[in-house]
Amino acid sequence: MLRFLANLLHRPAIRSGLSRDGRGQLRNPRFVSFLAQSNRKTLDTNFHDTVLRGRRLARQGLYVLVGLGCAWVVLESARALTMF
C-alpha cells in the first residue's frame, strides 16, 4: 500500500528538471545566463525552492497521516479481537 502511494506521489527529477545539484541554489547556470541575456524577468529561485520544500513537507505529512491511520486500524482490530 505504501509502495503504491509512493509511486503515485513520485515525480521523477529528470522529467521535471528538479534534480539535486551540488553547485548551489541555481539548478542550471547556462539557463539562468540565457534568461539574463534575453532581458526577461528575473527567475525567483527562492520562491521556487520554497514551493518545493512545501510540497516535500506536505508529502511527508501525508505519509505520517497514512501511518497513523494504519496504526489506528491495527490498534482497534486488536481491541476488537481481545473482546472475543
Beta strands, then each sheet from edge to edge (+ up, - down):
end
